[in-house]
Amino acid sequence: VQLQASGGGLVQAGGSLRLSCTASGGTSSTYHMAWFRQAPGKEREFVAAITWRGGSTRYTDSVKGRFTISRDNAKNTVYLQMNNLKPEDTAVYYCAVERSIWPPVNPSGMDYWGKGTLVTVSS
């Protein structure tokens, strides 16, 4: 499975961005998908995940109420809508696939990774 993330950029605090991650190869529509992020000097951390049917989602506490994960299996794409962005959201954001374990919150347990997309939030 190959993953291609896009949508990052520079935004002012309080602004919004929508990240997209498109999968190709394999049966990605039957996999759980997740977003992680890694800020400079910090470990990669879980942000949000969605089950392969899209019926369940999970968020880290710091983004609850501001970020929304969704997916379109017909397009093999998962989205991360990020609203009310804060400077502490600045990081490289990665999408990842987990074939079976739910919730997929452990970076070391993910099966496939995409290249990251940089999100920079200015104060």
C-alpha positions in Angstrom: 0.0 0.0 0.0 1.3 3.4 -1.0 0.1 6.5 0.8 0.3 10.1 -0.4 -0.5 12.9 1.9 -1.1 16.5 0.9 -2.7 19.7 2.1 -0.2 21.0 4.5 0.9 24.6 4.6 1.3 27.8 6.6 -1.7 29.1 8.4 -2.3 31.7 11.1 -3.5 30.6 14.5 -7.3 30.1 14.4 -7.2 29.1 10.8 -8.1 25.9 9.1 -6.5 23.3 6.8 -7.7 20.0 5.4 -5.2 17.2 4.9 -5.8 14.4 2.4 -4.2 11.0 2.2 -4.8 8.8 -0.9 -3.9 5.2 -0.8 -3.0 3.0 -3.8 -2.3 -0.7 -4.0 -3.7 -3.4 -1.7 -7.2 -3.3 -0.3 -6.7 -0.1 1.6 -10.5 0.5 1.8 -10.7 -2.4 4.4 -8.0 -1.0 6.6 -8.1 1.4 9.6 -6.4 4.6 8.8 -4.8 7.1 11.1 -3.0 10.4 11.3 0.1 11.0 13.3 2.3 14.0 13.7 5.8 14.8 14.7 7.0 18.2 15.9 10.7 19.1 15.8 12.5 17.4 18.6 9.6 15.4 19.7 8.4 11.8 19.2 5.7 10.9 16.7 2.3 11.0 18.3 -1.2 9.8 17.5 -3.7 12.4 16.3 -6.8 10.6 14.9 -8.0 7.3 13.5 -11.0 6.0 11.7 -12.2 2.4 11.2 -12.3 1.0 7.7 -16.1 1.4 7.5 -15.9 4.9 9.0 -18.2 4.1 11.8 -15.8 4.8 14.6 -13.2 7.5 15.2 -10.7 8.2 17.8 -8.8 11.4 18.7 -6.1 12.5 21.0 -7.4 14.8 23.6 -5.6 17.9 22.4 -7.4 17.9 19.1 -10.9 16.9 20.2 -13.5 19.4 19.0 -11.1 20.9 16.5 -10.1 18.1 14.2 -12.3 15.8 12.2 -11.2 12.6 10.5 -13.2 11.1 7.7 -12.8 8.8 4.7 -14.1 8.2 1.2 -13.5 4.6 0.4 -14.6 5.1 -3.2 -11.6 7.5 -3.6 -9.3 5.5 -1.2 -8.8 8.8 0.6 -8.8 9.8 4.3 -9.1 13.4 5.3 -8.2 15.4 8.4 -10.1 18.6 8.7 -8.2 20.9 11.2 -10.0 23.9 12.5 -9.0 26.5 15.1 -5.4 25.6 14.6 -2.9 26.5 17.3 0.9 27.0 17.1 1.4 23.8 19.1 -0.3 21.9 16.1 2.8 22.7 14.1 4.3 19.4 12.9 4.8 17.1 10.0 1.6 15.1 9.7 1.7 11.5 8.5 -1.0 9.2 7.4 -0.8 5.5 8.2 -2.6 2.2 7.7 -3.3 -0.4 10.3 -4.8 -3.6 8.9 -6.4 -5.0 12.0 -5.7 -3.4 15.5 -8.2 -0.9 16.8 -7.6 1.8 17.9 -4.3 2.2 16.0 -2.6 4.7 18.4 0.9 3.2 18.6 3.2 4.4 15.8 5.3 1.3 16.0 2.2 -0.9 15.3 1.2 0.7 12.0 1.7 -1.3 8.8 2.2 1.3 6.2 3.2 5.0 6.3 3.0 7.8 3.8 5.5 10.7 3.5 4.5 13.5 5.7 3.1 16.9 5.0 4.2 19.9 6.9 1.7 22.0 8.8 3.0 25.3 10.3 0.8 27.5 12.5 1.9 31.0 13.1 0.9 32.9 16.2 
